Amino acid sequence: MIPVLALVVGVVLGLVFGPTVPGWLEPYLPIAVVAALDAVFGGVRAKLDGIFDDQQFVISFISNVLVAALIVYLGDQLGVGGQLSTGVVVVLGVRIFGNVAAIRRHLFRA
């Protein structure tokens, strides 16, 4: 119940204050969100499988975001930022869909 309440409070605060993203951070934000979603769906899958570990989740969440941002930064420095961003989204997208499929199988036995 606490995570749901925290999510609701976070969404309300975001709508009320309308934070802006600095220009230098804009290329990294979408990739960071996809990396965070990958960690969240992995955490939900682990919880349903009965192997969830909160320390592992936090480390996975932070490291996914940092590594994805680092890859995009490296791509920007090499002049191929768009291609590496696409690669990160594809890889994390495959992981997200794999986790969602496992969650669906667990919940609906299908």
PyMOL commands that set and color helices and strands:
alter all, ss='L'
color gray80, all
select helices_A, chain A and resi 2-17+23-25+29-49+54-78+81-108
alter helices_A, ss='H'
color red, helices_A
deselect
rebuild
show_as cartoon
